[in-house]
Amino acid sequence: MINFAKGACALGKIVYRTKNTSTQSTAICEAFCKALENKAAKEKTTTLFDAYCKTMSKPEVANRHAARIVGDIEQKSNELKAIADKILKNSGVDAAVSARVKGVDSSASKIIKKFTGFQKKGYESVKENIYDIMFGKGTREVIGDSYGFRYIINSEKTGGRKSSLKLYESILENSQQNSKNFSLTGFEDYYGKGITPYGNKAIRDKFAQLQYQTPSGKTKETVSSFTEKPAGYTRTNINARINGVNVEIQVGGKHTTKWGDVEHILYDMRQNKPLDMSKYTPEQKELALQIQKAYQEVLARKSGHTADEFCEKYLNKLWESFREAEIKNLDTPMYPAFPKGFPEILKVENLLKLAHD
């Protein structure tokens, strides 16, 4: 009888190590694909697909893969940062650029989440993802933001034109000039209700006309979306594959960027994620715990009001005030009135104390 767990573990090692699809690795992957497509002979028999997902979902396995992925990408970090700097320079925009390699813990967590999700959805629903893992760069295919860089715009306009649009055009130009090593897979223009987005229809249409190839060789259209976010989140997220690395590019202004980093603590709580307080001072940790307790009460409706109401009546309006400050070139945003019935520890003045200066 085939030992599915050992086979899945061996496959995990093979698809990670496979940089270019060789004849041997192709044969192994094709055999695996056929095994996935064959239904189990008995109702309770574990399929190779299930065993593979279970193996990759184990923390110790995910951590080993994550450590290797992070190590590989750290070796490419300088060349990726150079590309980010070049895009900014060519745009002529007054902005800062920051970059980071996704950490081992975060990468391992995403691997576990993805493979657990694959198993819940079933092979037929996710087989294209599995093929991309096998024929692409291995496990790193499930991490869409292994590397990220962020443009923080200082001036709303450059030479009479919207600065963000000039940045998007510079990104498009770089992709066209380096099509073999720079492909754009997604353009997500997020905005809050009544808030001016960073993009516009014309730029979204340009991204929507693009195509890219998946690691398994399938041609797909670049996803270009325009999405209203209930809590007011306003910025642009662009997904790209640069020099074989999945990269997330964020574009936003100086006020919304600072506020977004702070408001993320509330977003994590809405997503039932553990709070990362590793960068907080002792005073900030104490404040964060108070904010956490108060917001948990809002989420549990203990105050008689819902989290949706708090998003609509306060968080969305805060995003709007920060975005308006960028458009009007204000040093200090005009904050909205705090809505009655909610814990006052959740006021923006308190939340901003958690910012990293």
C-alpha positions in Angstrom: 0.0 0.0 0.0 1.2 3.5 -0.8 2.2 5.6 2.1 0.4 8.8 1.2 1.9 11.0 4.0 5.5 10.1 3.0 4.7 10.6 -0.7 3.2 14.0 0.0 6.2 15.0 2.1 8.6 13.9 -0.6 6.5 15.8 -3.2 6.7 18.9 -1.0 10.5 18.7 -1.0 10.6 18.1 -4.8 8.3 21.0 -5.7 10.2 23.4 -3.5 13.6 22.5 -4.9 12.3 22.6 -8.5 13.6 25.9 -10.0 13.2 24.9 -13.6 10.9 22.1 -14.7 13.2 19.2 -15.7 12.1 16.0 -17.4 12.3 14.1 -14.2 10.4 16.6 -12.1 7.8 17.0 -14.8 7.2 13.2 -14.9 6.8 13.2 -11.1 4.4 16.1 -11.1 2.3 14.6 -13.9 2.1 11.3 -12.1 1.0 13.3 -9.0 -1.7 15.1 -11.0 -3.1 11.8 -12.3 -3.1 10.5 -8.7 -5.1 13.6 -7.6 -7.7 13.1 -10.3 -8.3 9.5 -9.4 -11.1 9.1 -6.9 -10.4 7.0 -3.8 -11.3 3.4 -4.2 -13.1 3.4 -0.8 -15.1 6.1 0.8 -12.7 6.5 3.8 -9.4 6.1 1.8 -7.1 9.1 2.1 -6.2 10.6 -1.3 -2.7 11.8 -2.1 -4.2 15.3 -2.4 -5.5 15.2 1.2 -2.3 13.8 2.5 -0.3 16.5 0.7 -2.4 19.3 2.1 -2.3 17.8 5.6 1.4 17.5 5.4 2.0 21.0 4.2 -0.4 22.3 6.9 1.8 21.0 9.7 3.5 23.9 11.5 6.9 22.3 11.4 6.7 21.6 7.7 5.3 25.1 6.9 8.1 26.7 9.0 10.8 24.8 7.1 9.4 25.9 3.8 8.9 29.4 5.0 12.5 29.7 6.2 13.9 28.6 2.9 11.6 30.9 0.9 12.5 33.9 3.1 16.2 33.1 2.8 15.9 33.0 -1.0 14.0 36.2 -1.3 16.3 38.1 1.1 19.1 37.3 -1.5 17.0 39.1 -4.1 15.9 42.0 -1.8 18.5 44.5 -3.0 17.6 44.0 -6.7 13.9 44.3 -5.9 14.4 47.5 -3.9 16.4 48.9 -6.8 13.5 48.2 -9.2 11.1 50.0 -6.7 13.5 53.0 -6.6 13.8 53.1 -10.4 10.0 53.2 -10.8 9.7 56.1 -8.4 12.6 58.0 -10.0 11.0 57.6 -13.5 7.7 58.8 -12.2 9.1 62.1 -10.9 6.7 61.9 -7.9 7.6 63.3 -4.5 7.2 60.1 -2.4 9.1 57.8 -0.1 9.5 54.1 -0.7 9.9 51.4 1.9 10.3 47.7 1.4 10.2 44.5 3.3 10.6 40.7 3.0 7.7 38.8 4.6 8.9 37.2 7.8 9.1 33.5 8.5 6.3 33.3 10.9 3.9 35.3 8.6 4.9 33.2 5.6 4.4 29.9 7.5 1.0 31.1 8.7 0.0 31.8 5.2 1.2 28.4 4.0 -0.8 26.7 6.7 -3.9 28.7 6.0 -3.7 28.1 2.2 -3.3 24.4 2.4 -6.0 24.0 5.0 -8.2 26.0 2.7 -7.3 23.9 -0.3 -8.4 20.8 1.5 -11.7 22.3 2.6 -12.5 23.4 -0.9 -11.5 20.1 -2.5 -9.2 19.2 -5.3 -11.5 20.1 -8.2 -11.8 23.7 -7.0 -8.1 24.3 -6.4 -6.3 22.0 -8.8 -5.0 25.0 -10.8 -3.4 26.4 -7.6 -1.8 23.0 -7.0 -0.5 22.9 -10.6 1.0 26.4 -10.1 2.8 25.1 -7.0 4.2 22.0 -8.7 5.2 23.7 -12.0 6.1 27.0 -10.6 8.3 28.0 -7.7 7.0 25.5 -5.2 5.3 26.5 -2.0 6.1 30.2 -2.4 3.2 30.3 -5.0 0.7 30.4 -2.1 2.4 33.6 -0.7 1.2 36.5 -2.8 3.2 39.1 -0.9 6.6 37.4 -0.2 8.1 40.8 -0.9 6.4 44.1 -0.7 7.2 47.8 -1.3 5.1 50.8 -0.4 5.0 54.2 -2.0 4.1 56.9 0.5 3.2 60.0 -1.6 4.1 63.4 0.0 2.4 65.6 -2.6 -1.1 65.0 -4.1 -0.1 66.4 -7.5 3.1 66.4 -9.6 3.3 68.9 -12.4 -0.4 69.5 -12.3 -1.3 65.8 -12.5 -2.3 63.4 -9.8 0.9 61.8 -8.3 -0.6 58.4 -7.8 -1.5 58.2 -11.5 2.0 59.0 -12.5 3.3 56.2 -10.3 0.8 53.7 -11.8 2.0 54.7 -15.3 5.6 54.3 -14.3 4.8 50.8 -13.0 3.0 50.0 -16.3 6.0 51.3 -18.3 8.5 49.2 -16.3 6.3 46.1 -16.8 6.2 46.7 -20.6 10.0 47.2 -20.8 10.8 44.1 -18.7 7.9 41.9 -19.7 9.8 38.6 -19.1 10.7 39.4 -15.5 7.9 41.9 -14.5 4.3 40.9 -14.9 1.3 42.6 -13.2 -1.4 40.2 -11.9 -3.8 42.4 -10.0 -4.8 46.1 -9.5 -7.1 46.6 -6.5 -8.3 50.2 -6.0 -9.8 50.3 -2.5 -11.8 53.3 -1.2 -14.2 54.2 1.6 -17.7 55.4 1.0 -17.6 59.1 -0.2 -13.7 59.0 -0.3 -11.7 60.0 -3.3 -9.7 56.9 -4.4 -6.1 57.1 -5.6 -6.8 55.6 -9.0 -9.5 56.3 -11.6 -11.4 54.4 -14.3 -8.8 55.1 -17.0 -5.9 53.6 -15.1 -7.9 50.6 -14.0 -8.9 50.0 -17.6 -5.2 50.0 -18.6 -4.4 47.3 -16.0 -7.5 45.3 -17.0 -6.1 45.1 -20.6 -3.0 43.2 -19.4 -2.3 39.5 -19.4 0.1 37.3 -17.6 1.2 33.7 -17.5 0.7 31.5 -14.5 3.6 29.3 -13.4 1.9 26.3 -15.0 1.8 28.2 -18.3 -1.8 29.3 -18.5 -2.5 32.8 -19.8 -4.8 34.9 -17.6 -6.1 38.4 -17.6 -4.9 40.8 -15.0 -7.6 41.4 -12.4 -8.5 45.1 -12.0 -11.1 46.0 -9.4 -12.6 49.0 -7.7 -13.9 48.1 -4.3 -15.7 50.1 -1.6 -14.5 49.1 1.9 -17.0 49.4 4.8 -14.4 50.6 7.3 -13.1 53.2 4.8 -9.7 51.6 3.8 -8.4 53.7 1.0 -5.3 52.9 -1.0 -4.1 50.8 -4.0 -2.7 47.3 -3.8 -1.0 46.0 -6.9 0.1 42.4 -7.3 3.1 41.6 -9.4 5.6 38.9 -10.2 9.1 40.4 -10.3 12.2 38.3 -11.0 10.2 35.2 -10.0 9.0 36.7 -6.7 5.4 37.5 -5.8 5.4 41.1 -4.8 2.7 43.4 -3.3 3.0 47.1 -4.2 1.0 49.5 -2.1 0.4 53.2 -3.0 -1.1 55.7 -0.6 -0.6 59.1 0.9 1.4 60.1 4.1 -1.7 60.6 6.2 -3.6 57.4 5.2 -0.5 55.3 5.4 0.1 56.3 9.0 -3.5 55.9 9.9 -3.7 52.5 8.1 -0.9 51.1 10.1 -2.7 52.2 13.3 -6.2 51.1 12.3 -4.8 47.7 11.4 -5.1 46.6 15.0 -8.9 47.0 14.7 -8.9 45.2 11.3 -7.0 42.3 12.8 -9.6 42.0 15.5 -12.4 42.0 13.0 -10.6 39.2 11.2 -10.0 37.2 14.5 -6.2 37.6 14.1 -3.9 37.8 17.1 -2.5 41.3 17.7 1.2 41.8 16.9 2.5 44.1 19.7 6.2 43.2 19.2 7.1 46.7 18.2 5.2 48.5 20.9 6.7 50.2 23.9 5.5 49.1 27.3 3.1 52.1 27.4 1.8 51.3 23.9 1.2 47.7 24.9 -0.9 48.8 27.9 -2.9 51.1 25.7 -3.3 48.5 23.0 -4.7 46.0 25.6 -7.3 48.6 26.7 -8.2 49.3 23.1 -8.5 45.6 22.4 -10.8 45.0 25.3 -13.0 48.0 24.3 -13.3 46.9 20.7 -14.0 43.4 21.6 -17.0 44.7 23.5 -18.1 46.6 20.4 -17.7 43.4 18.3 -19.8 41.5 20.8 -22.4 44.3 20.8 -22.1 44.7 24.6 -22.6 48.5 24.2 -25.8 48.0 22.2 -24.2 49.1 19.0 -22.6 47.1 16.2 -19.1 47.1 14.8 -20.7 48.0 11.4 -22.1 51.1 13.0 -18.7 52.0 14.4 -17.2 51.5 10.9 -19.9 53.7 9.3 -20.1 56.4 11.9 -16.5 56.8 12.7 -13.8 54.7 11.0 -15.0 55.5 7.5 -15.2 59.2 8.4 -11.7 59.1 9.8 -10.3 57.7 6.5 -12.1 60.5 4.7 -10.6 63.1 7.0 -7.1 61.8 6.4 -7.6 61.5 2.6 -9.0 65.1 2.5 -6.0 66.4 4.4 -3.8 64.9 1.7 -5.8 66.5 -1.1 -5.9 69.9 0.6 -2.3 69.6 1.7 -3.1 70.0 5.4 -0.5 69.1 8.1 -3.3 68.2 10.5 -6.5 66.4 9.5 -9.9 67.7 10.8 -11.2 64.7 12.8 -14.9 63.9 12.9 -17.0 63.9 16.1 -16.8 60.7 18.1 -20.2 58.9 18.0 -22.1 58.5 21.2 -22.5 55.1 22.8 -19.0 53.8 22.0 -16.0 53.4 24.4 -14.0 56.7 24.3 -10.7 54.8 24.5 -11.4 54.1 20.7 -11.0 57.8 19.8 -8.5 58.6 17.1 -6.3 60.6 19.5 -5.8 57.4 21.5 -5.4 55.1 18.5 -2.7 57.4 17.0 -0.6 56.9 20.1 0.1 53.4 18.7 1.8 54.8 15.6 5.4 54.0 15.0 7.2 57.3 14.4 
